[in-house]
Amino acid sequence: MNKSTYLLLLLITPFVLNAQISIDKTINAKKFREIAFIAGTPAIQLAYWDGKKIDDYVYGKKEAGKPDTINNETIFQAASLSKVVASYLYLILHEKGIFDLDKPLSSYYEYARMSEDKNKDLITARHVLTHSTGLVNWDKTAGTPEWKKSKLATRFTPGEKYMYSGEAMHYLQLVVEHLTKKDLDELCRTYIFEPFGMIHTSFKWKDDLAKNIAVAHRNVNTSYGYVHKFKEPNAAYTLYTTANDYMKFIIEGVVKGKGMSKKLHEEFLTANRSTLSKDDKNGGYDKKNVCLGIMQQVNEEGTAYFHTGSNGGFRCMFIVYPKKQKAVSFFTNSNDGGNARKPILQYVFGNNQTFWSVM
């Protein structure tokens, strides 16, 4: 299919515009279609918060070549946006005295995969949340039957520098589940999902999710033809949710600090270290930072908090400016969906600022 033909299809494809929103340039059907076309994704689901209300926008198909269009209750995979929700839970449990942020995790739980690592008794929850454990993002066997039997090894002394790690987030999850005797999904349902009104969100597969769920795609035309069914919750990537539900988390958690003290909420949003090297080709060493489980960008418009997500067949993102009371969360069902990040941010927030979050 050439671009001209696809663009024509975009113009006639059903589009749901649930509300007009008060932003610099009102989102409209034509612009949303253009962004989807540029990104190369069958669908985009977006929620926008202006400090007063959440407005929802949806475009496209659950699966390419099939008639079902998405709506604002269609479930997407949140991928690494899962980490921010899990981190928020960890901080709540820390404040309840379940564990200490600065006590070695090995003192709570003996993790067999870490048994041979020289730094195994140095890793703390704070290292996990600031991505400074020294563990790689994922072991090369991740997702295979051999994964749980593989050995992990730190690449540097914990706390020494930044290195993003999904393995570390999963490690802390195991510690928390061991201490509480409850799984991640149950804990989040108690402390986050139900209190925040996130009725379409789960950390593990439930059969009723299949009623309205987006299918993973390689690109705009090529569906993987299946839905990932994560039977076990994983703090790093298994969250199922909607843009609207995730916005509720952004408002109640990231902005308001619901469920934790003001002091801890401030610590949650305090920059720990840069995620960039001093000689990064794009600069911005002091502009893009990691806090406690959430990323921070500082630009011409102020300080924002964000995270991106990438699972096979899904790309997503959120960003919030707490002082300006503006936020957006959006989900796509294609490996190419990440191409929508910058156009959406520029369209919603204006292109007179540097979005370190997508650089």
C-alpha atoms as one frame of an Amber mdcrd trajectory, in Angstrom:
protein
   0.000   0.000   0.000   1.498   3.375  -0.987   1.301   6.487   1.169  -1.357
   8.179  -0.967  -3.708   5.205  -0.663  -3.090   4.890   3.075  -3.688   8.600
   3.645  -7.029   8.300   1.828  -7.986   5.442   4.130  -7.064   7.584   7.119
  -9.460  10.247   5.935 -12.392   7.846   5.772 -11.569   5.659   8.784 -13.943
   6.138  11.753 -12.535   8.545  14.312 -13.904   9.202  17.781 -13.386  12.676
  19.206 -14.793  12.593  22.706 -14.135  16.207  23.660 -12.507  19.468  22.742
  -9.743  20.462  25.112  -8.224  23.753  26.195  -4.685  23.607  24.879  -2.618
  25.856  22.657  -3.878  24.075  19.540  -7.073  22.068  19.885  -6.649  18.457
  18.866  -8.818  17.670  15.877  -9.562  14.605  13.812  -7.414  15.635  10.857
  -4.339  16.333  12.987  -4.727  13.099  14.929  -4.936  11.132  11.677  -1.823
  12.896  10.417   0.102  11.921  13.543  -1.023   8.297  13.213   0.073   8.324
   9.585   3.492   9.775  10.432   3.939   7.290  13.257   2.822   4.255  11.276
   0.460   2.838  13.880  -3.034   1.325  13.472  -4.308   3.142  16.568  -3.592
   5.858  19.105  -5.406   6.276  22.413  -4.734   9.560  24.218  -5.838  11.279
  27.431  -5.203  14.952  28.170  -5.499  16.698  31.551  -5.785  20.476  31.778
  -5.843  20.689  35.576  -9.628  20.404  35.706 -10.726  17.380  33.707  -9.501
  14.480  31.593 -10.428  14.464  27.912 -10.076  11.346  25.782  -9.135  10.951
  22.130  -9.037   7.722  20.159  -8.227   6.840  16.584  -7.906   3.651  14.586
  -8.212  -0.109  14.709  -7.608  -2.773  17.314  -6.098  -4.840  14.510  -5.106
  -3.860  10.989  -7.413  -5.233   8.323 -10.285  -5.845  10.737 -13.307  -3.622
  11.394 -13.174  -3.129  15.176 -12.149   0.412  16.134 -10.723   1.285  19.537
 -12.493   3.379  22.162 -11.319   4.975  25.402 -11.813   1.692  27.274  -9.704
  -0.403  24.897  -6.838  -2.021  26.807  -3.242  -1.392  25.759   0.041  -2.652
  27.152   1.768   0.005  29.229   5.194  -1.648  28.810   7.780   0.259  30.878
   5.190   2.715  32.146   4.574  -0.239  34.480   7.758   0.698  36.331   6.415
   4.040  37.534   3.278   2.466  39.013   5.316  -0.289  40.683   7.787   2.270
  42.032   4.941   4.264  43.552   3.713   1.114  45.272   7.205   0.368  46.584
   7.427   3.836  48.126   4.035   3.446  49.811   5.134   0.100  51.291   8.450
   1.588  52.385   6.610   4.307  54.278   4.437   1.646  55.910   7.590   0.033
  57.268   7.605  -3.066  55.062  11.206  -2.441  54.011  13.873   0.252  54.114
  15.027   1.998  50.951  18.660   1.850  52.035  18.899  -1.638  53.493  20.434
  -4.345  51.258  17.739  -6.349  49.491  19.662  -9.545  50.212  18.882  -9.074
  53.907  15.177  -9.498  53.091  15.261 -12.126  50.377  17.862 -14.531  49.006
  17.617 -14.212  45.245  19.154 -17.309  43.689  20.003 -15.504  40.458  22.201
 -13.079  42.415  23.939 -15.722  44.547  27.265 -15.552  42.700  27.527 -11.797
  42.266  30.207  -9.998  44.276  27.936  -6.980  44.852  24.817  -8.919  45.844
  24.863  -7.590  49.420  25.191  -3.957  48.335  22.060  -3.493  46.225  19.266
  -1.505  47.894  15.760  -0.455  46.855  17.047   3.068  46.318  19.565   1.714
  43.804  16.720  -0.069  42.006  14.499   3.004  41.839  17.342   5.216  40.589
  18.545   2.599  38.089  21.976   2.395  39.629  22.189  -1.277  40.687  24.721
  -2.178  38.020  22.363  -4.794  36.560  21.652  -4.845  32.827  18.174  -4.075
  31.515  17.428  -7.748  30.815  19.409 -10.951  30.822  19.744 -12.357  27.302
  17.497 -15.283  28.240  14.623 -13.040  29.452  11.238 -14.497  28.603  12.519
 -18.026  28.061  12.121 -21.021  30.401  15.830 -20.708  31.243  15.506 -17.106
  32.421  14.586 -17.808  36.057  17.548 -20.181  36.363  20.091 -17.807  34.836
  22.627 -15.858  36.902  22.772 -12.089  37.189  25.973 -10.096  37.529  26.404
  -6.398  38.250  28.505  -4.375  35.815  29.688  -1.857  38.420  29.418  -1.102
  42.137  25.806  -0.266  43.030  25.233   3.463  43.302  28.192   4.330  41.097
  26.278   5.458  38.004  23.063   5.197  35.987  22.130   2.102  33.983  18.479
   1.375  33.221  17.400  -2.061  34.438  14.164  -4.011  34.176  15.859  -6.933
  35.928  16.378  -4.741  38.995  12.719  -3.695  39.116  11.717  -7.347  38.994
  14.179  -8.175  41.775  12.596  -5.578  44.070   9.179  -6.957  43.169  10.238
 -10.398  44.414  11.467  -8.866  47.668   8.171  -7.035  48.208   6.075 -10.092
  47.367   8.181 -12.183  49.771   7.707  -9.691  52.603   3.966  -9.129  52.091
   3.002 -12.633  50.904   0.948 -10.962  48.178   1.610 -10.572  44.466   2.232
  -7.263  42.728  -1.217  -7.071  41.158  -3.001  -7.592  44.473  -0.823  -4.980
  46.181  -1.376  -2.414  43.436  -5.095  -3.099  43.457  -5.189  -2.336  47.181
  -2.978   0.732  47.271  -3.307   2.254  43.794  -5.862   0.850  41.342  -8.936
   0.950  43.603  -8.108   4.166  45.521  -7.282   5.992  42.279 -10.327   4.681
  40.375  -8.310   2.703  37.810 -11.034   0.214  36.913  -9.505  -0.984  33.628
  -6.004  -1.708  34.925  -4.227  -4.941  35.856  -0.663  -6.181  36.210  -1.568
  -9.642  34.953  -3.839 -11.226  32.391  -7.512 -11.683  33.163  -9.807 -13.237
  30.574 -12.233 -10.319  30.577  -9.462  -8.120  29.148  -9.948  -9.931  25.833
 -13.350  -8.255  25.336 -11.753  -4.947  24.357  -8.016  -5.095  23.768  -5.600
  -3.747  21.183  -3.510  -6.258  19.229   0.264  -5.882  18.833   1.633  -4.853
  15.413   5.019  -4.851  13.746   3.962  -1.788  11.744   0.776  -0.135  10.511
  -0.075  -2.995   8.137   1.397  -6.028   9.885  -0.303  -7.526  12.934   1.453
 -10.055  15.110  -1.968 -11.690  15.282  -1.968 -12.359  19.001  -2.356 -10.706
  22.391   0.318 -11.082  25.069  -1.220 -12.857  28.061   1.067 -12.249  31.014
   0.007 -14.819  33.590   2.478 -13.515  36.173   2.825  -9.822  37.021   6.159
  -8.190  36.287   6.879  -4.719  37.647   8.902  -3.827  34.572   6.438  -4.367
  31.738   3.164  -6.322  32.229   0.710  -3.522  33.086  -2.538  -3.555  31.088
  -4.370  -0.225  31.142  -5.962   2.648  29.209  -4.760   6.199  28.636  -7.587
   7.476  30.849  -6.800   5.091  33.708  -3.111   5.912  33.527  -3.959   9.612
  33.648  -5.773   8.981  36.930  -2.507   7.571  38.285  -0.624  10.632  37.019
  -3.058  13.023  38.713  -3.580  11.182  41.993  -0.067   9.821  42.349   2.523
  11.846  40.472   0.847  15.233  40.974  -1.000  14.861  44.296   0.997  12.177
  46.090  -2.069  10.273  47.254  -1.287   7.509  49.726   2.082   8.875  50.883
   3.399  11.713  53.016   4.274  15.088  51.529   7.915  14.479  52.416   8.064
  11.161  50.566   6.188  12.594  47.598   8.803  15.340  47.314  11.558  12.718
  47.492   9.792  10.685  44.790  10.079  13.682  42.436  13.600  14.783  43.379
  16.299  14.275  40.739  18.943  11.773  41.789  21.308  11.769  38.831  21.424
  12.471  35.111  20.456   9.701  32.734  22.913  11.120  30.198  26.679  11.201
  30.043  28.456  14.557  30.201  29.622  14.107  26.614  26.214  13.084  25.197
  26.001  14.256  21.584  22.693  16.040  22.204  23.869  17.744  25.373  21.323
  18.070  28.158  23.401  16.488  30.921  21.525  18.528  33.545  18.181  18.365
  31.703  17.217  14.683  31.833  17.319  12.951  35.202  16.109   9.940  37.129
  14.199  10.410  40.384  12.774   7.511  42.445  11.260   5.362  39.704  10.266
   8.233  37.443  12.147  10.342  34.897  12.446  14.127  34.951  13.070  16.653
  32.200  13.882  20.328  32.690  13.258  22.571  29.710  12.193  26.058  28.664
   8.689  25.496  30.085   9.771  24.185  33.483  10.069  20.767  35.120   8.156
  17.764  33.845   8.050  14.078  34.778   7.731  11.327  32.216   8.365   7.756
  31.133   8.261   5.937  27.820   7.319   2.328  27.179   8.218  -0.253  24.540
   6.880  -3.792  24.425   6.775  -5.962  21.317   4.075  -4.346  19.191   3.342
  -1.439  21.567   4.823   2.010  22.222   3.527   4.494  24.785   4.419   7.531
  26.867   3.238  10.003  29.471   4.488  13.421  30.499   3.176  15.816  33.150
   4.014  19.387  34.123   2.769  19.524  37.750   3.061  23.296  38.194   1.319
  24.006  34.894  -1.314  21.332  35.658  -1.007  19.770  32.219  -0.418  16.152
  31.266  -0.818  13.729  28.412  -0.714   9.928  28.273  -0.932   7.994  25.030
  -0.699   4.426  23.783  -0.102   2.939  20.334  -0.263  -0.647  19.085   2.754
  -0.739  16.770   6.524  -1.017  16.987   6.587   2.193  14.957   4.285   3.977
  17.394   7.221   5.666  19.097   7.345   7.966  16.081   4.204   9.622  17.489
   5.889  10.794  20.685   7.526  13.990  19.519   4.689  15.110  17.172   2.145
  14.632  19.962   4.212  16.516  22.542   4.872  19.380  20.146   1.241  19.568
  19.138  -0.151  19.426  22.684   2.456  21.491  24.535   3.947  23.598  21.740
   7.194  23.324  19.818   8.891  26.209  21.605  10.593  23.853  24.027  13.139
  21.051  24.019  11.635  17.654  24.744  14.594  15.884  26.339  12.155  13.069
  27.088  12.240  11.885  23.470  15.901  12.561  22.725
